[in-house]
Amino acid sequence: MTEVLAVLPKFSQLSSRVWRVLGLNPGKFTLQGTNTYLLGAGAQKILLDCGEGKPDYLSHLETSLQDIQSDAYISDIIISHGHSDHWGGLTDILNSSTLNPNNKIQVHKFTAIPEGYHIDHMDRFPDNISLNSLVDNQIFKAQDTTLRVIYTPGHTKDHCTFWLEEEQSIFTADCVLGQGTAVFDDLSEYITGLERLVTFQPKQLYPGHGPVVVEGTAKIQEYVDHRLERENQVIQLLTKEGTLEQGWTPMEIVETLYKGYPESLYIPAARGIVLHLHKLNKDGKAKTLEKHAFIQENYVQILNAKWYWTQKTSKNNL
């Protein structure tokens, strides 16, 4: 059953130093739209993400900034990761005589991604925009507001979250959402990133999509537990008596674990199962004899490739 989305106002003050400005791009993957945030209790503001570039977003952002404080200005724009619904508004903002009259806004994004990793969205990133590369644990200051970069790959290789020191809260971008669950490229990295965020014990979360999460640490742990529970279900099938030799395909696993669900969910669910299998492969627990690049053209072969359990098991380690 599809979760009913909470109604979010287009603009709202969330704390003494945080304002949410919706990106005006609601959709299947963006939920109520991309959350963009203005941070800082004084006139100086940091803008975290800037939507996908919807025509009305620029005027919406300009009005929101003036509603906060008549002399408010944006000093820095921080992009959480390479998906275009988080950076598509950059050109309009940087060309705005209202928001960037002296061309002083600095744009920041994590750029040190591994060689060979490609984000299709970044193919459309404007060549004329200069990026300052984010670094893990880097600190940004907006007068009395302190923001710390936390590099959390998994959703994408360039994904970052941000610790708001004064509130003991985290801007989670797309690794933890306000509603539903997140997608990821690499499950091992994703879980590692979530476990790192748990160590901060955040009071609340400001997600990239959806409402504020008030029980921050519990929500992140819920995400971790959900993924590990699914992993254990996959392990139980791979180690099921009588199936060790024949193996399992991702689609066979989906048809078993999602029995009773609409078949329209099988293909989306299969992507997650494939990533679980790749994590088990990294952990030395599962293997496949068929190697296919994880691209759309190979999807049929990927979903029907046999996977086998390789680790010796006992009743105590399942």
C-alpha positions in Angstrom: 0.0 0.0 0.0 1.3 3.4 -0.9 2.0 5.7 2.0 0.0 8.9 2.0 2.4 11.9 1.8 2.2 14.5 4.5 1.3 17.9 3.3 4.2 20.3 3.5 4.0 24.1 3.1 6.0 25.6 0.3 8.0 27.6 2.8 8.4 27.1 6.5 10.6 28.0 9.4 11.8 24.8 11.2 14.0 26.3 13.9 15.7 29.6 14.8 18.3 28.9 12.1 16.7 26.6 9.6 14.1 27.3 6.9 12.7 24.8 4.4 12.0 26.0 0.8 10.3 23.3 -1.3 11.7 22.8 -4.8 8.2 22.8 -6.3 8.9 19.5 -8.0 6.6 16.9 -6.4 6.7 13.4 -8.0 7.1 9.7 -7.6 10.7 9.9 -6.6 10.9 13.4 -5.1 7.8 12.9 -2.9 6.5 16.4 -1.9 9.4 17.8 -3.9 13.1 18.4 -3.1 13.7 20.1 0.3 16.1 23.0 0.0 17.2 24.7 3.2 18.3 28.1 4.2 20.6 28.0 7.2 21.8 30.8 9.5 20.3 32.9 12.3 21.8 36.2 10.9 21.7 37.9 7.5 24.2 35.4 6.0 22.6 32.2 4.8 23.9 29.0 3.4 21.6 27.3 0.9 21.7 23.5 1.0 20.5 22.1 -2.3 18.6 24.1 -4.8 15.9 21.9 -6.4 15.8 20.8 -10.0 15.3 24.2 -11.6 11.5 24.5 -11.9 10.5 27.9 -13.4 8.8 29.2 -10.2 11.6 28.1 -7.8 13.8 31.2 -8.2 11.1 33.7 -7.3 9.9 31.4 -4.5 13.5 31.3 -3.1 13.9 35.1 -3.5 10.6 35.8 -1.7 11.4 33.3 1.0 14.8 34.9 1.7 13.2 38.3 2.0 10.5 37.0 4.3 13.2 35.7 6.7 15.1 39.0 6.8 15.2 42.0 4.5 19.0 42.1 4.3 19.4 38.3 4.1 21.8 37.0 1.5 23.2 33.7 0.3 27.0 33.3 0.7 27.3 29.6 -0.2 25.4 26.9 -1.9 26.1 23.3 -0.9 25.0 20.5 -3.1 24.5 17.2 -1.3 25.0 14.9 -4.3 24.9 14.7 -8.1 21.2 13.9 -8.7 19.8 16.9 -10.7 16.8 17.5 -8.4 19.3 18.8 -5.9 21.3 21.1 -8.2 19.1 22.0 -11.2 18.3 25.4 -9.8 21.9 26.5 -9.7 22.1 28.5 -13.0 19.0 30.5 -12.3 20.3 31.4 -8.8 23.8 32.3 -9.9 22.3 34.5 -12.7 19.9 36.3 -10.4 20.6 40.0 -9.8 18.7 39.7 -6.6 20.3 36.6 -5.1 23.8 37.0 -6.6 24.3 40.6 -7.5 28.1 40.7 -7.1 28.8 37.1 -8.2 30.0 36.2 -4.8 28.1 33.0 -4.1 30.4 30.0 -3.7 29.2 26.6 -4.8 30.4 23.4 -3.1 30.0 19.7 -3.8 31.9 16.5 -3.2 33.9 15.8 -6.4 36.5 13.2 -5.4 34.5 10.2 -6.7 36.3 7.0 -7.8 37.5 6.7 -11.3 35.0 4.9 -13.5 32.0 5.9 -11.4 29.4 7.8 -13.4 26.3 9.8 -12.4 24.2 10.3 -15.5 22.6 13.4 -14.0 26.0 15.2 -13.9 26.2 15.0 -17.7 23.9 17.9 -17.7 25.8 19.9 -15.1 26.6 23.4 -16.4 30.3 23.6 -17.6 30.5 27.3 -16.6 29.8 26.7 -12.9 32.9 26.3 -10.8 32.7 23.8 -7.9 34.6 23.9 -4.6 35.2 20.3 -3.6 33.7 19.3 -0.3 35.9 17.4 2.2 34.8 15.0 4.9 34.6 16.9 8.3 34.9 20.3 6.6 33.3 23.1 8.6 31.0 25.9 7.2 30.1 28.9 9.3 27.2 31.3 8.9 27.8 33.6 11.8 26.5 31.5 14.8 25.6 28.5 12.7 28.1 25.6 12.3 27.7 22.9 9.6 30.0 19.9 9.3 30.3 17.8 6.2 29.8 14.0 6.7 30.8 12.0 3.6 28.2 9.2 3.4 28.4 7.4 0.1 25.9 4.6 -0.7 23.0 6.5 -2.2 25.6 7.8 -4.7 29.4 7.8 -4.5 29.4 11.6 -4.0 26.6 11.8 -1.3 27.2 13.9 1.7 25.1 14.7 4.8 25.6 17.6 7.2 25.8 17.9 11.0 24.2 21.1 12.4 26.3 21.5 15.6 24.0 24.0 17.4 21.0 21.8 17.1 22.6 18.3 17.2 20.7 17.5 14.0 21.6 16.1 10.6 20.6 17.1 7.1 20.4 13.6 5.6 19.8 14.5 1.9 18.7 11.2 0.2 20.1 8.6 2.5 17.3 8.9 5.0 13.9 10.3 3.9 11.1 11.9 5.8 8.8 9.2 4.5 9.4 5.7 3.0 12.8 4.2 2.3 15.7 5.4 0.3 17.4 3.8 -2.8 21.1 3.2 -3.0 23.9 2.3 -5.4 26.1 0.4 -3.0 24.6 -1.3 0.0 27.8 -1.9 1.9 28.7 1.8 1.7 25.1 2.8 2.5 24.9 0.8 5.7 28.4 1.9 6.8 27.3 5.5 6.3 24.1 5.0 8.2 26.0 3.4 11.1 28.3 6.4 11.1 25.3 8.8 11.4 24.0 6.8 14.3 27.2 7.6 16.3 26.2 11.3 16.2 23.0 10.5 18.1 21.1 13.2 16.2 18.0 14.7 17.9 16.2 15.2 14.6 16.8 14.8 10.8 16.2 17.3 8.0 15.8 15.0 5.0 16.2 15.8 1.3 12.6 14.8 0.7 9.6 14.6 3.2 9.0 16.0 6.6 11.4 16.6 9.5 12.1 13.4 11.5 11.9 14.2 15.2 13.4 10.9 16.5 16.6 11.1 14.5 18.7 8.3 15.9 15.9 5.9 16.0 14.9 6.5 12.4 18.5 5.9 11.1 18.7 2.7 13.2 15.3 1.7 11.7 16.8 2.0 8.2 19.8 -0.1 9.2 17.7 -2.8 10.8 15.4 -2.9 7.8 18.3 -3.6 5.4 19.9 -6.2 7.7 16.6 -7.9 8.1 16.2 -8.1 4.3 19.8 -9.4 4.1 19.1 -12.2 6.6 16.0 -13.2 4.5 18.2 -13.5 1.4 20.8 -15.5 3.4 18.1 -17.9 4.6 17.0 -18.6 1.0 20.6 -19.0 -0.3 21.3 -21.5 2.5 18.0 -23.3 2.4 18.4 -27.0 2.4 18.1 -28.5 -1.0 18.9 -25.3 -2.9 22.6 -24.8 -2.2 23.6 -26.5 -5.5 21.0 -25.1 -7.7 21.3 -21.5 -6.5 18.8 -18.6 -6.7 18.2 -15.8 -9.2 17.3 -12.4 -7.9 13.8 -12.8 -9.5 13.3 -16.1 -7.7 14.3 -14.4 -4.4 11.8 -11.6 -5.1 9.0 -13.9 -6.0 9.5 -15.7 -2.7 10.1 -12.7 -0.4 7.4 -10.6 -2.0 4.8 -13.3 -2.5 1.4 -11.7 -2.1 2.5 -8.3 -3.2 1.5 -6.8 -6.6 3.8 -8.1 -9.3 4.3 -4.5 -10.5 6.6 -4.2 -7.4 8.8 -7.1 -8.4 11.2 -5.3 -10.8 11.8 -2.3 -8.4 12.3 -4.8 -5.6 14.7 -6.9 -7.6 17.2 -4.0 -7.9 17.5 -3.9 -4.1 17.9 -7.7 -4.0 20.7 -7.5 -6.6 22.5 -4.9 -4.4 22.0 -7.2 -1.3 23.6 -10.0 -3.3 26.5 -7.8 -4.3 27.0 -6.8 -0.6 27.1 -10.5 0.3 29.7 -11.1 -2.5 31.9 -8.3 -1.1 31.5 -10.0 2.3 32.7 -13.3 0.8 29.4 -15.0 1.5 27.8 -15.3 -2.0 29.0 -15.5 -5.6 27.6 -15.6 -9.1 29.3 -17.2 -12.2 27.7 -14.6 -14.5 29.3 -11.2 -14.5 27.2 -8.4 -16.0 27.8 -4.7 -15.8 25.0 -3.1 -13.7 23.4 -1.2 -16.6 19.9 -1.2 -18.1 20.8 -3.1 -21.2 21.9 -6.1 -19.0 18.9 -6.1 -16.6 17.2 -9.3 -17.9 20.5 -11.2 -17.6 21.2 -9.7 -14.1 17.8 -10.7 -12.8 18.1 -14.2 -14.0 21.7 -14.9 -13.0 22.2 -17.7 -10.5 23.7 -16.8 -7.1 25.2 -19.3 -4.7 26.1 -19.3 -1.0 29.9 -19.7 -0.5 30.5 -19.4 3.2 30.4 -22.4 5.5 27.3 -22.1 7.7 26.1 -23.4 11.0 22.8 -23.0 12.8 24.5 -20.3 14.9 25.6 -18.0 12.1 22.5 -17.7 9.9 
